[in-house]
Amino acid sequence: MTERGRQRGRLLTAIAFGAALAAVLLFTHAPGSALLLAGAFFLAVFLLVRDQERRIDELAAAAERRVARAERTPLRTRITEGIREPLLLLDPERRVREANRAARRLFGTRIVGRDVALHLRHPAVLDAIAHVVAGAPTASCEITLSDAVERVYAVSVSRVANVPEGEGEGEGEGEGAEARPPAAPAFFIVVFLHEITQMKHAEEMRADFIANVSHELRTPLAALLGFIETLRGPAKGDAAAQERFLAIMEDEAQRMTRLIDDLLSLSRIERDAHLRPAGRVDLAALCESAAKSLEAVARERRMRVARALAPDLPPVRGDSDQIVQLVQNLLANALKYATAGTTVTLAATATGDHPAQIRLEVRDEGPGIAPEHLPRLTERFYRVDAARSRKVGGTGLGLAIVKHIVARHGGRLDIESVLGEGTTVRVTLPAADPP
């Protein structure tokens, strides 16, 4: 219902109420009071009608003014408001003529009408603007803006001729458009900022990954080449030296094999990261199997794996091969880095949350990890003690694989550690839906 219709409805209600009241007074033998009341009532109605009509006219005039302002807004302004990236329109003196919504959010609403250098002080951008003002058609640069977080932008600066409003701006826009004032600039400068923070971060991660892989492979390869050269030369007839060197070469070759296997595994997990697994996995049986497969490793260090698996543990929704890998990686880490002769505890319980979840914990009695290392433990090739990690056969990818498996299963990974007491790795996974 329109505003005018609502006002008419209220007016008719008031008239009906006044007429009813006057009729009651007449029937109760008070004609003088009824006439007086009727006169006062109709005067009030007349004033009310005039006031409401005035208000309706004011509302209509305000709406017409808003429409007129929208129609007078240049087409380029209406288009740029819908662009999600910051865009500025400057005159040759670097004053900001227009800034879209994204630019105002980034630089503040006061940027319009002021020199762009007051809000965007980066020298690379100002140099690019100067090149375009001097006659270059385009210029570009890359900048980093620091606010709460650092953001990287690819900045494109281009020169556009100042076409009078209505010339070539679309059908129907040219009729009745005003000509450009004589003082208008001959051209404008368009500054467009495209955020590339995530892309730069991905490039840095890829470069770091390649550098780390190269380093991890170069070390054992260098050792292998050195031993081969020794076996062909000084140790050619030394059977004891050959046996010792061949054992070391085997260890280095196995280390490279483990590294390649982990890299391939990580690649497969990332490839399927967007596919949420839907299988049903018996976590209790899986934990028992993983613990038994590592009993030989535990015996070498005089350790044991204690199980604390809740009875009637519901199945987990997931990929059984990946969850086996998750449990084995966590147990292997605990057995490698915990203190010899201690106990590693593998626990699993069901939570009472809705939907239900399964909490898996691996606790060791090792030296613990300093707090500053905890946030980075799941980074690829990050090691608290690189020399010790390589000595025990670690690839630096175990917890990175665990993190990606947990993410693919829609779970959560938490790591807690106390220096001198040990480390607890906790994984929460969703329970499988009832069959």
C-alpha positions in Angstrom: 0.0 0.0 0.0 1.3 3.5 -0.9 1.7 6.3 1.7 -1.3 8.2 0.2 -3.5 5.1 0.6 -2.4 4.7 4.2 -3.2 8.3 5.0 -6.7 8.0 3.4 -7.4 4.9 5.5 -6.5 6.7 8.8 -8.6 9.7 7.7 -11.7 7.6 7.0 -11.3 5.9 10.4 -11.2 9.3 12.1 -14.4 10.5 10.3 -16.3 7.3 11.1 -15.3 7.7 14.8 -16.4 11.3 15.0 -19.7 10.6 13.3 -20.5 7.8 15.7 -19.7 10.1 18.7 -22.0 12.9 17.4 -24.8 10.4 16.8 -24.5 9.1 20.4 -24.8 12.7 21.7 -27.9 13.4 19.6 -29.6 10.3 20.9 -28.8 11.2 24.4 -30.7 14.6 24.0 -27.6 16.8 23.8 -28.0 18.4 20.4 -26.0 21.6 21.3 -23.1 19.6 22.4 -23.4 17.4 19.4 -23.3 20.4 17.0 -20.4 21.9 18.8 -18.5 18.6 18.8 -19.3 18.0 15.1 -18.0 21.5 14.2 -14.8 21.1 16.1 -14.3 17.6 14.7 -14.7 18.6 11.1 -12.3 21.6 11.6 -9.8 19.1 13.0 -10.3 16.8 10.0 -9.8 19.7 7.6 -6.5 20.7 9.3 -5.4 17.0 9.3 -6.2 16.6 5.6 -4.1 19.7 4.8 -1.2 18.6 6.9 -1.2 15.0 5.4 -1.4 16.3 1.9 1.5 18.6 2.6 3.6 15.8 4.0 2.7 13.6 1.0 3.7 16.3 -1.4 7.0 16.8 0.4 7.8 13.0 0.3 7.0 13.0 -3.4 9.2 16.0 -4.1 12.1 14.4 -2.1 11.7 11.2 -4.2 11.7 13.2 -7.4 14.9 15.0 -6.3 16.6 11.6 -5.5 15.6 10.3 -8.9 16.9 13.5 -10.6 20.2 13.3 -8.7 20.6 9.6 -9.8 19.8 10.6 -13.4 22.4 13.4 -13.3 25.1 11.1 -11.8 27.5 10.3 -14.6 27.3 6.8 -16.1 31.0 6.2 -15.3 30.3 6.8 -11.6 27.4 4.4 -11.5 29.4 1.7 -13.2 32.5 2.1 -11.0 30.5 1.8 -7.8 29.8 -1.8 -8.7 33.5 -2.7 -9.2 34.8 -4.6 -6.1 38.4 -3.4 -6.5 39.5 0.2 -5.6 39.4 2.6 -8.5 40.3 6.3 -8.6 39.7 9.0 -11.2 42.2 11.8 -11.1 42.7 15.1 -13.0 46.1 16.1 -14.3 46.8 17.9 -11.0 46.4 14.6 -9.2 43.2 15.6 -7.5 40.8 12.8 -7.0 37.6 13.5 -9.0 35.9 10.2 -8.2 36.5 7.2 -6.0 34.4 4.1 -6.0 33.0 2.4 -2.9 36.0 0.1 -2.5 38.5 3.0 -2.8 36.6 5.0 -0.2 36.7 2.0 2.1 40.4 1.6 1.6 41.5 5.3 1.7 38.7 7.0 3.5 35.7 9.1 2.4 37.7 12.4 2.4 39.9 11.4 -0.5 37.5 12.9 -3.1 38.6 16.4 -4.1 42.0 16.1 -2.5 45.5 15.4 -3.8 45.9 11.6 -4.1 49.3 11.8 -2.4 47.6 12.7 0.8 46.1 9.3 1.0 48.2 7.1 -1.3 51.8 8.1 -0.5 53.6 5.2 -2.1 56.4 6.6 -4.3 56.0 3.9 -7.0 52.3 4.9 -7.6 53.2 8.6 -7.7 55.9 7.9 -10.2 53.5 5.9 -12.4 51.0 8.8 -12.2 53.7 11.3 -13.2 54.6 9.1 -16.2 51.0 9.1 -17.4 50.6 12.8 -16.9 53.8 13.3 -18.9 52.2 11.5 -21.9 52.6 7.7 -21.3 49.4 5.8 -22.1 49.8 3.4 -19.2 52.1 2.6 -16.3 52.0 -0.1 -13.6 53.7 -1.0 -10.4 53.3 -3.3 -7.4 52.9 -2.0 -3.9 52.4 -3.2 -0.3 50.0 -1.4 1.9 50.1 -2.0 5.7 47.1 -1.6 7.9 46.0 -4.3 10.3 47.7 -6.8 7.9 49.9 -6.3 4.9 48.2 -6.4 1.5 49.9 -6.5 -1.9 48.3 -4.7 -4.8 49.1 -4.6 -8.6 48.5 -1.0 -9.6 47.5 0.0 -13.1 47.6 3.7 -14.1 46.1 4.7 -17.5 45.3 7.9 -19.3 41.8 8.4 -20.8 40.4 11.3 -22.8 37.7 13.4 -21.2 34.7 12.6 -23.3 31.7 15.0 -22.7 28.9 13.4 -20.8 26.6 11.5 -23.2 29.1 11.0 -26.0 29.5 7.3 -26.4 28.2 6.4 -22.9 25.4 4.3 -24.1 22.1 4.6 -25.9 19.9 7.4 -24.6 22.6 9.0 -22.4 23.5 11.6 -25.0 20.1 13.4 -25.3 20.1 16.7 -23.4 23.5 16.2 -21.9 25.4 19.3 -21.1 28.6 20.1 -23.0 31.9 19.9 -21.1 32.8 23.2 -19.4 35.7 25.1 -20.9 37.8 24.6 -17.7 37.4 20.8 -17.7 40.6 18.8 -18.1 41.5 17.3 -21.5 42.1 13.9 -19.9 41.7 11.9 -16.7 44.0 9.4 -15.0 42.5 6.1 -13.9 44.2 4.3 -11.0 43.1 0.7 -10.5 44.3 -1.4 -7.6 44.0 -5.2 -7.9 44.8 -7.2 -4.7 47.3 -10.0 -5.3 48.1 -10.9 -1.7 47.0 -14.5 -1.9 48.8 -15.0 -5.3 52.0 -13.6 -3.9 51.7 -15.8 -0.8 51.2 -18.8 -3.1 54.2 -17.9 -5.2 56.4 -17.5 -2.0 55.1 -20.9 -0.7 55.9 -22.6 -4.1 59.4 -21.0 -4.2 60.1 -22.1 -0.6 58.8 -25.6 -1.3 61.0 -26.0 -4.3 64.0 -24.7 -2.3 63.3 -27.0 0.6 62.8 -30.1 -1.6 66.1 -29.3 -3.5 67.9 -29.0 -0.2 66.4 -32.1 1.2 67.4 -34.1 -1.9 70.8 -32.5 -2.4 72.1 -33.6 1.0 71.6 -37.4 0.6 72.6 -37.2 -3.1 75.9 -35.5 -2.2 76.5 -38.2 0.4 75.8 -41.0 -2.1 78.1 -39.5 -4.7 80.9 -39.1 -2.1 80.6 -42.7 -1.0 80.5 -44.0 -4.5 83.7 -42.0 -5.3 85.3 -43.4 -2.1 84.3 -47.0 -3.0 85.8 -46.6 -6.4 89.0 -45.1 -5.0 90.6 -45.5 -1.6 88.2 -48.1 -0.3 88.1 -50.2 -3.4 89.8 -53.2 -1.8 88.6 -52.5 1.8 85.7 -54.9 2.5 85.0 -53.5 6.0 84.8 -49.9 4.7 82.7 -51.0 1.8 80.2 -52.7 4.1 80.0 -49.6 6.3 79.7 -47.2 3.4 77.0 -49.3 1.7 74.9 -49.3 4.9 75.1 -45.5 5.0 74.2 -45.3 1.3 71.2 -47.5 2.0 70.0 -45.2 4.8 70.4 -42.1 2.5 68.5 -43.8 -0.3 65.7 -44.8 2.0 65.6 -41.3 3.3 65.1 -40.0 -0.3 62.5 -42.7 -0.8 60.5 -41.6 2.3 60.8 -38.0 1.2 59.4 -38.7 -2.3 56.7 -40.9 -0.8 55.6 -38.1 1.5 55.6 -35.6 -1.3 53.5 -37.8 -3.5 51.1 -38.4 -0.6 50.8 -34.7 0.2 50.1 -34.1 -3.5 47.3 -36.7 -3.6 45.7 -35.2 -0.4 45.8 -31.7 -1.8 44.4 -32.9 -5.1 41.3 -34.3 -3.3 41.1 -31.5 -0.7 37.7 -30.3 -2.1 36.2 -33.9 -2.0 34.8 -34.6 1.4 35.1 -38.3 2.1 31.9 -40.2 2.9 33.2 -43.7 4.0 32.7 -45.3 7.5 36.0 -46.0 9.3 36.3 -48.2 12.4 38.7 -46.0 14.3 39.3 -48.4 17.2 40.4 -51.2 14.9 42.5 -48.8 12.8 44.3 -47.5 15.9 45.0 -51.1 17.1 46.5 -51.9 13.7 48.6 -48.8 13.5 50.0 -49.4 17.0 50.9 -53.0 16.2 52.7 -51.9 13.0 55.0 -49.6 15.0 55.8 -52.1 17.9 59.2 -52.8 16.3 60.1 -49.1 16.3 58.9 -48.8 19.9 61.1 -51.8 21.0 64.2 -50.3 19.5 63.9 -47.4 21.9 62.5 -49.4 24.8 59.1 -47.7 24.6 55.6 -48.9 24.5 52.3 -47.7 23.0 49.5 -47.7 25.5 45.9 -47.7 24.1 43.0 -45.9 25.8 40.2 -46.5 23.3 36.7 -45.9 24.6 34.4 -48.9 24.2 31.6 -48.8 21.6 33.5 -46.0 19.7 31.3 -44.9 16.8 32.7 -45.1 13.3 34.4 -42.0 11.8 33.3 -40.4 8.5 36.4 -40.5 6.3 38.9 -42.1 4.0 40.4 -45.2 5.8 43.8 -45.0 4.0 44.3 -41.4 5.0 43.2 -41.9 8.6 45.6 -44.8 8.9 48.3 -42.5 7.6 47.3 -39.8 10.1 47.5 -42.2 13.1 50.8 -43.7 11.9 52.4 -40.3 11.4 51.4 -39.1 14.9 52.6 -42.3 16.5 55.8 -42.3 14.5 56.6 -38.7 15.5 56.0 -39.5 19.2 58.2 -42.6 19.1 61.0 -40.7 17.3 61.1 -37.6 19.5 59.9 -38.7 22.9 62.4 -39.7 25.6 63.6 -43.3 25.3 62.0 -45.8 27.7 58.8 -43.8 28.1 55.2 -44.5 27.1 53.2 -43.1 24.3 49.5 -43.0 24.8 47.0 -43.4 22.0 43.5 -42.4 23.2 40.1 -42.1 21.4 36.8 -40.9 22.9 33.4 -39.8 21.5 32.2 -36.4 22.4 28.6 -35.6 23.3 28.4 -32.8 20.8 25.7 -32.6 18.1 26.7 -33.7 15.6 28.8 -36.3 17.3 32.6 -36.1 17.0 35.5 -38.4 17.8 38.5 -37.0 19.6 41.9 -38.8 18.9 44.9 -38.0 21.1 48.6 -39.0 21.0 50.5 -38.1 24.2 54.2 -38.5 24.8 56.6 -38.0 27.7 59.2 -36.2 25.7 61.2 -33.0 26.3 58.3 -30.9 25.0 58.3 -28.1 22.4 58.9 -24.4 23.1 55.7 -22.2 22.6 57.2 -20.2 19.8 57.6 -23.3 17.6 54.0 -24.6 18.0 52.3 -22.3 15.4 54.7 -23.5 12.7 54.9 -27.2 13.4 52.5 -28.0 10.5 54.5 -26.0 7.9 56.3 -28.1 5.3 59.9 -29.0 6.2 59.7 -27.0 9.4 61.7 -28.7 12.2 62.4 -27.7 15.8 65.8 -29.5 15.6 66.7 -30.1 12.0 69.8 -32.1 12.7 68.0 -34.5 15.1 65.0 -34.8 12.7 67.3 -35.9 9.9 69.2 -38.3 12.2 66.0 -40.1 13.2 64.7 -40.2 9.6 62.2 -37.4 9.6 61.2 -35.7 6.4 59.6 -32.6 7.9 56.3 -33.4 6.2 54.6 -35.6 8.7 52.5 -33.0 10.5 51.9 -31.1 7.2 50.3 -34.3 5.9 48.3 -34.7 9.1 47.0 -31.1 8.8 45.8 -31.6 5.2 44.1 -34.9 6.1 42.3 -33.3 9.0 41.2 -30.3 6.8 39.9 -32.6 4.1 37.8 -34.5 6.7 36.4 -31.3 8.2 38.1 -31.9 11.5 40.3 -29.9 13.8 44.0 -30.2 14.8 45.4 -28.9 18.1 48.9 -29.3 19.5 49.7 -28.7 23.2 53.2 -29.0 24.8 54.9 -28.3 28.1 58.7 -28.2 28.2 60.0 -31.1 30.2 56.7 -32.9 30.4 55.7 -33.8 26.8 53.4 -33.1 23.9 49.8 -33.9 23.1 48.5 -33.8 19.6 44.7 -33.8 19.5 42.6 -34.5 16.3 38.8 -34.1 16.3 36.9 -35.8 13.4 33.2 -36.0 12.7 31.5 -39.2 13.4 29.8 -41.1 10.6 26.1 -40.6 10.0 23.9 -43.5 11.2 23.4 -46.1 8.4 
